């Protein structure tokens, strides 16, 4: 029952203010409870909708809602594509490629078959629904990855799938729907229409990206307002790409902004940080607007009209097709079994299917009234009802508890946070990455940051002594924080924050002046003095040249790793017995128990929770670590 008086007619100002207010509040709640913001945005839309407060209704925006949603989608897709750097794609290229090809095909055909057989839809409408529900999209994946810092290869695959499948879904659905409404279903026509729209989108996107790059790098934007001008030009360019491409070919605009975003995100640009910050703010506003506006327009009666059969379609899409396509797409990759389960459980559908389904349903209703084809009303209900039911169900049951799912599956990597990417920090990060650690580098200097990012490191821009920067870089999920700047005061403050504010157990600080060792060690911070380390290295080179040479190869041809024993199969076995099971080229150098470390005897019995230090060839050491400290 509507809560506001029956004659209440909110003005456009009240509507927009309400949407923005609820959107900001949803984001605050999402940050507070570590839940993707889209869940609260949909709930806000229902509250503001005609069934509760009645602020947002079908007539609130007149005939401009489709245009507003389209431009909002353009901004969100562009923003997501801008962050899809080539180094991310290199993290898991085979998984990402198969998710957007084989995975899309399985989702498309499987969903269409479920809608056809379970709901009795016309074949064409079933194919339209199947095409729309290919999309996951940055509107839902990005908020999830912001609070669920999975391993980089996993996150890269999810991001790539979301951006590429948004384009695929939008264009494929438009081509099929055009054929359905024209009553000319032709498989060859599908392919030609798809490729035409894709070609238009990519072409316009490349042209706009080239123009923007030239303007930003070669035109004087006024030194006083250059960052603001760069942001405005980029923002306008995204909207131009979307508008021009859509004018040439329906739904080609999504491909255009995705192409422009990817290209600009991977070239040298001035004021990149300012552009990214601006786009992030805009994304928050438009994400709030379109999710709340479309959620408010969900017709509960339409959802109920597809009944139990609609629920069955949701189950097939989320619990059958999604795991099937994920496991097939990630076979032979470095994804662990738990990570495959996580990706299978995270497939919420986003704003692209919601927006397009709304427009298609309205067009079907218009055709029904115009041509007297009343059967189209039922097909319109199936189209809109199925798409919205899948969106609501997957956002609530997959997107909402994403953090909880990740924690239960234990797929959140224990990150190493390195503050400072100068020579020391950069060299350390290289070694850690080569060893397979999940490393995030924090750097404030723009030139150094861009250099580290170009080298393929995950870099967070900002001041490492700022708690907000540390939090956004994932310090709350870090196993180790390394303060590696050239300034002792900065390293002291970073270490103090890591130990006292974020309770990081393992904090290591670079010390340039030996007199600063004591204040750091009083905090429980392990210190590495540049003076002492250099003297120690020279002493080793003189007295232990073989060891010194071998130590320089750590992480390359040789390695030393210390792990906690978590394999129950080894509990109760002796070191001598286990030594015979180790890979060739590896040995157990130290046994740690209750804070005591020593060279083990063959008769020592291993206990669950002991710490073992392996020494030997890199691959052999990694194999031993996996055996004694399994991830799955």
N, C-alpha and C positions, 0 to 999 in steps of 0.2 A: 504494500500500500504506500502511495506517495506521501511523504512526510510534510512537504510544503503546501501552502494553500493552493487550491485548484486554479486560482486566477493569477498565480505567481508567474511572471514572464521575465526571466533574467535577461539583462542586456548582454551584448557581446563582451563588454568590458568585464562584467561579473563572471561570465563563462570562462574567459581567458585567465582572469585572476584566480579563479577557483582551481582551474587545471594546473597552473603553475605552482600554486600554494600546495596543493595535494602532491604534485610531482616532487617538489623539494622535500616535503615531509616524508614521502616514500623513500627518497634517497637517504635521508637521515636514519630512518628505521632500518633500511638495508645495511648501512654501515654499522649500526649499533648491534644488530643481531646476526651479522654476517650471512645475509640471505640476499640472493639476486634481486635487484630493485624492481624487475618486471613483475614479480609476484605482488608487491604492494601497489604497483601502478594499476594492475588489472583490478585489484580489490577497490582501489580508489575510483576507478571508472564505474564500477558497479554501484558504488555509493552515490556518485554524482549523477548516475543515469536516471532514466524515467521511472524506474521501479522503486527508487528510494527518495533521493532529494529532488529529482526532476530538474537539475540545473542544466545538464547536457542532454539534449533530445535530438531526434532525427532532423528537426527543422532549425536547429540552433545555428547552423552555418549556411543554410540555404543550399545552393548547388555548388558551393566552393569547397566542400569537405574533401572531395577526391583530389583537387588541386593542392590543397594544404597538405594532405597525407603524402601525395607524390613528392612534393618538394622536401618534406621532412625525411622521407625514405632516402632521397638523394643525398642529403647531408649525412645521414647515419652510415650509408654504404660507403660514401667517400671517406668519412672519418675512419671507418674500419679498414678500408683498403690502404689508406695512407700509412697505417701501422704495420702492414704486411710486408716486412722487409725481406729481401732475398735471403739473408742469413737465417731467418726463421724457416723459410721454405726448405733450406738445406738440412734442417734438423731432422725431418722425416719425410723426404720427398716421395718415397714409394707409397707410404700410408696415405698421405694427402692426395696423391694422384688417383689412387684406387677408390678413395672415399668419394671423390667428385665424378668418377666415371662409373665403375662397377657398382659402387654404393648407391649412386643416384639412380641407376637403371633398376636395381632391386627395389628401391623405395618407390619409384614411379610405377612400375608394373605391379608390384605386390599390393600397393595401396589401391590402385585402380581396380584390381581383381577383387579386393575385399569390399570396396564400395559397390561394385557391380553385383556381386553374389549376395552380400549380406543386406544391402539396402535396396536392391532392385533398381538401381539407377540406370539411365540410358548409357550405352557404351561411351558416348562422347563426353557426357558429364562425369562419368567415372574416371576417364583419362584426364579431364581438367583437374579434378580433385587430386588425382595421383601426382600430376605435375606440380600443383601448388604446394603439396606437402613434402616435396623434395627439400624445400628450404628450411634450414635452421636459422642462419642469419646472424650478423653481428649485433642486432638489437637484443638478442637473448644470450648469445655466446659470450660477448664482451663483458657484460655485467657478471656473468658466472666466473670467468677467468680472473676478474679483478679481485674476487674474494676466495678463489680456489687456485692457488699458485701451483698447478701441477708441473710435472717435468716439462722442459721446453719443447721436446719433440711432440709430446702429447698436446700441449697447448697450441703449437704451430699447426698440427693436423686439424684440430677443431676450428681454429680461426680460418684456415684456408677453406675448409669445407663450408663454413658459414658464408663467407664472401662469395665464393664461386657458385655455390648452390642457390644463392639468392638470385644471381643472374640467370642461371639455368631455369629455375622455377618460373620466374617472371616471363621470360621469353617463350618458353615451351607452353606454358598455360595460355598465353595470349594467342599463339598460333593455333592451338587446338580449339580454343573457344571461338575464334573467328571461323574456323571450318565448321564447327558444330552449329553455330547460329546461321551460317549460310547453307547448312544441310548438304555440305560437300566434303565428306570425310575422305581424304586422299593421303595415304602414308608418304608418298613422294612429295606432296605439297607441304606436309608437316616439316620435312627435312629442309626443303628449299626456304620456307618461311622462317624457320629457326635460324638458318645460316645467314639469311638476308638481314634479320634484325640484329644478330650478333655482329655481323660485319659492320653495320651502320654504327652500332654502339662502340665497338672497338675503334673504328675510324675516327669518329667524333671525339672520343676520349683521348686518343693520341694527339689529335690536332689541338685540342684545348690544353692538354698537358704541355705540349711544345710551346704554345703561346705564353702560358703562365710561367714556364721556366725562363723563357727569354725576358719577359717583363721583370720578373723578380731578380734576375741575375745581371741584366744589362741596362735597366732603366733606373734613373735616379728617382727614388721614391720620396725624397725630402728627408734629410737626416734627422730632423726633429720628430717626425711622425712615421718614419720608415716601418717600424714593426706593426703599427696599427694599419698602415696602408697595405702591407704585405698580407696581413690577416684578411682584410676586406677584399682584396683582389682574389685571393685563393677561394674564399667563400663564394664570391660572385662567379668565379670560374666554374665551380662545381654545379651551381644552379644553371648556368648557361649550357654546360655539357648535357645536363639532364633535359633541359627544355628543347634544345636543338635536336637531339637524338630522338626524343619522343615525338616531336613534330614530324620528323621524317618517317619514323616507323614506330608503331605502338609498342611500348615497354622496352624499347631499345635504350631508353635513358638510364636504366639500372646498369646495363653493361658499360655505358659511357662513363658514368661517375666511378664505377669500379676500376675501369682501365686508367682513367686520369689519376685516381688515388694511388694505385699501385706504382705507376710511373713516377709521379712526384715524390712518393715516399721512398724511392730508391735512387734519387739523384741528389747531388749537392745543391742545397737551397740555403739562402740567407734567412735568418730569423725563424729557423725551423722550430725552436722551442716555443716561441711566441705563437706560431701558427697552431702547433699541437695543443697548447694551453687554451687557445681561443676555441678550437674545434671541440675540445672536451666540454667546455661550458655550453656551447650551442647544442651539443649532443644531448646533454642532460635536459635541456628545455624541450627539444623536439621529441625526444624519447618519451618524456612525460606527456607531451601533448597528444601524440598519436596513439599511445597505448591507452591512455585514459579516455580519449575521445571515442576510439573504436570499441573499447570494453563497455563504455556507456551505451553503445548502440547494439550490443548483443541482445538479440531477441530470445528471451528464455523460452517462449512458446515454440520457436523454431528448433531450439535445442531439444526440447521435450518431444517434438514431433518425430524425431528419428529414433527415440526410445532406446530399448535394449540393444537393438542392432547397431546403433551408433556407438554404444559402449564397446561392443564387440570389435568394431572397426578400430577404436582407440587401442584396445588390447593388442590387436594384430600389428598395428603400426609401431607401438612403443615396446612391446614385449616379445614380438616375433621377428618382424622385419629389421628393426634397429640392431638387435644383437647379431642377427645373421649377417647383415651387410658389414658391420664393424669387424667381426671375427674374420670374415673372408678378406676384407680390405687390409687388415693388419697382420695377416699370416706372413711369417718370415721377416718381420720387423723387430726392432728392439723393444717393442711394447711388452710389458709383463702381462701375465694373465689377469692380475688385478686391474691394471690400467685398461685392458680391453673391456673388462666388466664396467669400469667407470665410464668409458666413452659410450658403451652400450646403454648405460643408464642416463646419459646426458644427451638428449636429442630434442629439446624443446623447440617448437615451431615459433617463428617470429612474426614481424609486422608485415612482411611481404605477402604471405598467403592471406592474412587478415584483410589487408587493404584491397587486394585484387579480388578476393572472394566477394567482398561487399559490393564492389563495382559490377562484377559479373552477375551477381544475384539481382541487383537493381535493373540491369539491362535485360535479363530474362523476364522479369516481371513486366517491363515495358513492352517487350515483344509479345508477351501473352495477352496484354491488353490491346495492342495494336493489331495483331494478326489473329486474335481469337484462339490461340493455341494454349488452352487452359492446362494442358499437361506440363507446360513449362513452369507453372507455379510450384508444382510438386518437386520438379527438378531443381528449381531455385532454392527451395527449402533444404533439399538434400545437400546441395553445394555449400550454402552458407552454414547450415547446421553442423555438417561433418567437419568442415575446416575449423570453425570456432570451437567445437567440442574438443578436437585434437589439440588446438592451441591452449585452451584453458587447462585441460588435463595434463598435458606435458609440462606446461609452465609451473603448475601447482605441484605435481608429483615428481617431476624431474629437475626443473630449475630451482624451485624453492628449497628443497633439502640437499642441493648439490654439495654444499660444504660438509654436511653430515655424512653423505654417501662417500665422499672422498676420505673423510677421517676413518669411517668404518672399514673401507677397503685398503686403508693405509697407502694411498698413492700420493700423499703430499711429501715431496722430497725435502730432506733437511738441507737447507741452503747454506752456502758459505757467502757471507756478505763482506766484500772488500771495499773499504772506504779509501778512495784515492787511487787513480789509475795512472800515476806517474810511472817511472821506470821500475820501481820496486813492485807496486801494485799490479802493473801490467804483466811483469814477468811471473809473479805469483799466480795471477789469474790464468795465464797460459798453461802453467803446470797443472793447476787444479782441473781445468777443462779437459786437458789431455787425459787425465786420470778418470774422467767421467763424472766429476762433481758438478752439481748445479750451482753455478756462480753468478752472483749479481754484483756489479761494480757501481759504486756511487761516485760521481765526479761533478765538480762545479764548473771547472774551466771548459768553455765551449769548444775550443780547438782540441784539447785532450780528449774530451768526451766524444767528439765526432770521429777522432782517430781510432779510439777503442771500439766504437760502434761499427766502423767500417771494417775492423779486424774480425768482427763476428761475435763480440762479447755482448751480453745483456747488460746495458748501462742505464742507470737511473740518474737523471739530471737533478742536481740540487746540492744543498749544504748537508754534509754528513752529520753535523751537530744539530740538525733540525729534526725533532721527533716525528713530525709528519712525513718528512722525506724518508726517514728510517722505516717508518711503518709501511709506507707505500712500496718500499723496496722489499718488504717481506721479512723484516727482522723478527717478527713474532713467530716465524716458522724457521728461523735460522739455527743451525747447530753450532756455527762458529761465526764470530765477527772479528775481522782483522782491520785494525786502524793502521793504514799504511801510508799516510801522508808524510810530507817532509817537515811538518810542524808538530812539535811535541805537545804544545797546548791543545791543538785540535785533536790529536790522538788521545790525550788524557780525557777530554770532554766526551769524545765518541765512546771510549771505553767505559766511562762513568755511566753514560746513558744506557749502554748495552747491559751493564751489570745490574744497575739499580732500578732503572725504569722498565726495562724489558726482560730482566732476569735471564739473560743468555748465560749459559754455564761456561762455555768455552770462548774466552775473549783474549785476543793476542794483539799486542801493540808494538809498533816499531818505535824504537827510542833512538834519537839522534844524539842526545846529551846524556851520558851515563848517570848524571846526578838526578835525572828524572825517573830512574828505575824504581826507587823506593815508593814514591807516591802511587805509582801504578800497581806495584805488587801488594800494597796495602788494600787495594780494591779487589784483590784476587785475580788480577790480570797477569797473564803470562807475557813477559817482555822479551823482545829481541833487540839487543843493542847493536847498532851498526858498527860501532867501534870494536866490540868484542867479537861479533860475527866475522868481521874482516880478519881480525887477528887469528881467530880459530881456523878460518879457511887457509890462511897462509901457513900456519903451523902444520895443518894436515898435509898441505902440498909439500912441505919439507920433510916431515917425519913419516907420513903415511900416504905417499903419492898414489899408490894403487887405489886406496879407499877414496882419496880425494877425487881422482878421475872418475871412479864409479858413481860417486855421489852427484856429480854434475849430470849424469845420465838418468837420474831419478825421474820417473814418469815417462821415459822414452824407452830405452832398451832395458833399463833396470827399474825396480820399484820396491818400496817398503810401504806396507799397509798394516794398520792396527785396527782390529774389529772386535766387537763383542760376540761371543759365541751364542748364536740363537737357534742352532740346529739341534733338535732333541736327539738325533741319531748319534751325535758325538758325545753326549753326556755319559760319563762313566768310563770312557775309553782312555787308555794311556797315551802319552805323547809318542812313545815308541810305535804303538800300533797305528796311530794317525799319521805318523811320519811316512810310513810305507804307502799310505793312500794319497799322499800329496802329489800334485803334478810334477813332472820332471822339471828341474830348474828352479825349485822353490823349497825353502826350509822354514821351520819355526824358529825365529831368533829369540823371542821373549815371551814369557807367560806372565800375565798380570792378574792379581787377585787381591781384593781388599786394599787397593792402593799400592801394593808391593809388586815390583817388576823384577824378574830375574831370568837368566838363561835356564830353560827347563831341563830336567833330567828325563831319560826315557821312561822311568817308572812313574812320573807325575801323572795323576789322574785328572782328566779334564772335567770341569763342572760347568753347568749352564750359567752364563753370565761372566765367565772368565774372559779376559782380553788377550788375544793372540797377535803377535807382530810377525808378519810374513815378510821374507826378504828373498829376492831372486829376480828372474826375468819377468818383464812386465805382464805378458799374457798368462804366465804360470801363476803369478801372484793374484791376478784378477780371478782366475779360475778357482783358486783356493779360497778367496774371499767369498765368492758365490756359494761355495760348498759349505762353509762354516757359518755364513751369515746370509741365508737365502732371502730373496726379496718376495717371493711368491708364497 
